[in-house]
Amino acid sequence: MKKYIPHVLLALTLLLNLNAQADEASANSSKPNVLVYIQPVEYTNPIKLWHYYRDHWFYQGPVVERLAMPKLTQLYGAVSLCESNQSANALVWLQPRMFYNPQVQLFYSKVTANVYTGIGKLVGTYVGESKQHGFLDIKPDYWIEKAYALAIDDMISKMQADNNLQTLINTPQPNSDDATPCSMVTLLPTPKIRAMSF
């Protein structure tokens, strides 16, 4: 019995190594085509929509993420949110904006997508805008989601119209140095910062 123990241990070690290599290969094969980045401030700092009698505070990040990710996945296949040191063919930086006009009961939404290549070059800026009639005092989250969904659809239609962008995203990068890592987001040329504008 003792003479079989080294053989059993060797077999178990080989099986564990094969399993680890298979996991690594599957992780490499599931590399996303597009990484989506939404600033953390959109998840931690709510914005206020003003009404005469009632105001509404909400976080833009979760709403835009929930609406944009399925639509981008349908368009580009493998799409993932930016996490740690992931890399992809392109990085899409989404910037949501929302404004409510209580006099005419309109939600004005804007979603800007800045798309970057692996070396941090700005490929293009795609702005989706919408106006949605709705009420801030009756189911405001419903109207906010509807306004953002229309803006995201407008943004995606502009992205689809750009053939250079489609080629960049859908062409596998032969050199992994050309892929955009998420850790590089802080080094990208930032779009114009607006403190209190729509």
WOSUL-V180158 format. One record per residue. N is the residue number from 0. RES is the residue in three letters. PSI is psi in degrees with one decimal (* if undefined). D_LAST is the distance of its C-alpha to the last C-alpha in whole Angstrom. Layout:
BEGIN
n | res | psi | d_last
N | RES | PSI | D_LAST
N | RES | PSI | D_LAST
END
This chain:
BEGIN
n | res | psi | d_last
0 | MET | -39.2 | 77
1 | LYS | -29.8 | 76
2 | LYS | -16.8 | 76
3 | TYR | -16.7 | 73
4 | ILE | -47.0 | 71
5 | PRO | -35.6 | 70
6 | HIS | -39.7 | 69
7 | VAL | -43.7 | 67
8 | LEU | -40.6 | 65
9 | LEU | -42.6 | 65
10 | ALA | -42.7 | 64
11 | LEU | -41.3 | 61
12 | THR | -43.3 | 60
13 | LEU | -41.2 | 59
14 | LEU | -41.3 | 58
15 | LEU | -40.0 | 55
16 | ASN | -42.1 | 54
17 | LEU | -40.8 | 54
18 | ASN | -41.6 | 52
19 | ALA | -40.3 | 49
20 | GLN | -37.4 | 50
21 | ALA | -40.9 | 49
22 | ASP | -41.4 | 46
23 | GLU | -40.6 | 44
24 | ALA | -40.5 | 45
25 | SER | -33.2 | 43
26 | ALA | -39.8 | 40
27 | ASN | -35.3 | 40
28 | SER | -20.1 | 40
29 | SER | 26.8 | 37
30 | LYS | 130.1 | 35
31 | PRO | 154.0 | 32
32 | ASN | -34.6 | 31
33 | VAL | 136.6 | 27
34 | LEU | 138.6 | 25
35 | VAL | 130.4 | 22
36 | TYR | 128.9 | 20
37 | ILE | 129.9 | 17
38 | GLN | 140.2 | 17
39 | PRO | -27.7 | 19
40 | VAL | -25.8 | 16
41 | GLU | -17.7 | 14
42 | TYR | -21.3 | 18
43 | THR | -24.4 | 19
44 | ASN | 111.1 | 16
45 | PRO | 156.1 | 15
46 | ILE | 159.7 | 12
47 | LYS | 127.2 | 12
48 | LEU | 128.0 | 12
49 | TRP | 138.9 | 14
50 | HIS | 161.6 | 17
51 | TYR | -44.0 | 20
52 | TYR | -18.6 | 22
53 | ARG | 130.2 | 20
54 | ASP | 158.5 | 17
55 | HIS | 124.5 | 17
56 | TRP | 138.2 | 16
57 | PHE | 159.1 | 16
58 | TYR | 127.4 | 16
59 | GLN | -35.4 | 13
60 | GLY | -54.3 | 16
61 | PRO | -36.0 | 19
62 | VAL | -48.4 | 18
63 | VAL | -39.3 | 16
64 | GLU | -47.3 | 19
65 | ARG | -33.5 | 22
66 | LEU | -36.9 | 20
67 | ALA | -37.1 | 20
68 | MET | -47.7 | 23
69 | PRO | -36.1 | 26
70 | LYS | -40.5 | 24
71 | LEU | -36.4 | 24
72 | THR | -40.7 | 28
73 | GLN | -34.9 | 29
74 | LEU | -42.5 | 28
75 | TYR | 3.0 | 29
76 | GLY | -108.5 | 31
77 | ALA | 105.6 | 31
78 | VAL | 137.4 | 28
79 | SER | 153.8 | 27
80 | LEU | 147.7 | 25
81 | CYS | 124.6 | 25
82 | GLU | 130.8 | 28
83 | SER | -115.2 | 30
84 | ASN | 33.6 | 32
85 | GLN | 158.4 | 31
86 | SER | 157.6 | 31
87 | ALA | 177.8 | 30
88 | ASN | -32.8 | 30
89 | ALA | 155.1 | 27
90 | LEU | 128.7 | 24
91 | VAL | 116.8 | 20
92 | TRP | 109.2 | 17
93 | LEU | 132.9 | 15
94 | GLN | 108.2 | 11
95 | PRO | 151.0 | 10
96 | ARG | 144.0 | 6
97 | MET | 141.0 | 7
98 | PHE | 143.7 | 7
99 | TYR | 130.9 | 10
100 | ASN | 106.9 | 12
101 | PRO | -22.4 | 15
102 | GLN | -40.6 | 17
103 | VAL | 1.7 | 17
104 | GLN | 53.6 | 17
105 | LEU | 135.8 | 14
106 | PHE | 124.8 | 12
107 | TYR | 118.5 | 9
108 | SER | 149.7 | 9
109 | LYS | 132.2 | 8
110 | VAL | 120.0 | 11
111 | THR | 130.3 | 12
112 | ALA | 114.2 | 15
113 | ASN | 120.3 | 17
114 | VAL | 129.8 | 21
115 | TYR | 149.6 | 23
116 | THR | -178.0 | 27
117 | GLY | -26.9 | 29
118 | ILE | 11.0 | 30
119 | GLY | 12.6 | 26
120 | LYS | 132.8 | 26
121 | LEU | 117.4 | 22
122 | VAL | -44.0 | 23
123 | GLY | 162.5 | 20
124 | THR | 127.2 | 17
125 | TYR | 118.2 | 16
126 | VAL | 122.8 | 13
127 | GLY | 131.6 | 13
128 | GLU | 153.1 | 11
129 | SER | 157.7 | 13
130 | LYS | 129.6 | 13
131 | GLN | 120.5 | 16
132 | HIS | 131.7 | 18
133 | GLY | 178.4 | 18
134 | PHE | 131.2 | 19
135 | LEU | -21.9 | 18
136 | ASP | -2.5 | 21
137 | ILE | 109.5 | 23
138 | LYS | 62.6 | 23
139 | PRO | -35.0 | 19
140 | ASP | -34.7 | 19
141 | TYR | -46.9 | 21
142 | TRP | -35.6 | 18
143 | ILE | -47.0 | 15
144 | GLU | -40.3 | 17
145 | LYS | -42.1 | 18
146 | ALA | -43.9 | 15
147 | TYR | -37.8 | 14
148 | ALA | -41.7 | 18
149 | LEU | -39.8 | 17
150 | ALA | -39.9 | 14
151 | ILE | -40.1 | 16
152 | ASP | -41.1 | 19
153 | ASP | -42.8 | 17
154 | MET | -45.4 | 17
155 | ILE | -37.0 | 20
156 | SER | -35.0 | 22
157 | LYS | -35.8 | 20
158 | MET | -40.9 | 22
159 | GLN | -29.8 | 25
160 | ALA | -14.7 | 25
161 | ASP | 105.1 | 25
162 | ASN | -34.1 | 29
163 | ASN | -39.5 | 29
164 | LEU | -42.7 | 26
165 | GLN | -40.9 | 29
166 | THR | -44.0 | 32
167 | LEU | -46.0 | 30
168 | ILE | -39.9 | 29
169 | ASN | -7.3 | 33
170 | THR | 121.2 | 35
171 | PRO | 137.7 | 37
172 | GLN | 120.6 | 36
173 | PRO | -31.9 | 40
174 | ASN | 124.6 | 39
175 | SER | -16.4 | 38
176 | ASP | -18.5 | 36
177 | ASP | -4.8 | 34
178 | ALA | 142.3 | 32
179 | THR | 116.7 | 29
180 | PRO | 146.9 | 30
181 | CYS | -29.3 | 27
182 | SER | -12.3 | 28
183 | MET | -5.3 | 27
184 | VAL | -40.0 | 23
185 | THR | -18.1 | 23
186 | LEU | -9.6 | 25
187 | LEU | 148.3 | 22
188 | PRO | 117.8 | 21
189 | THR | 144.1 | 17
190 | PRO | 165.1 | 14
191 | LYS | 129.9 | 12
192 | ILE | 129.9 | 11
193 | ARG | 119.2 | 8
194 | ALA | -50.2 | 9
195 | MET | 56.5 | 7
196 | SER | 163.1 | 4
197 | PHE | * | 0
END
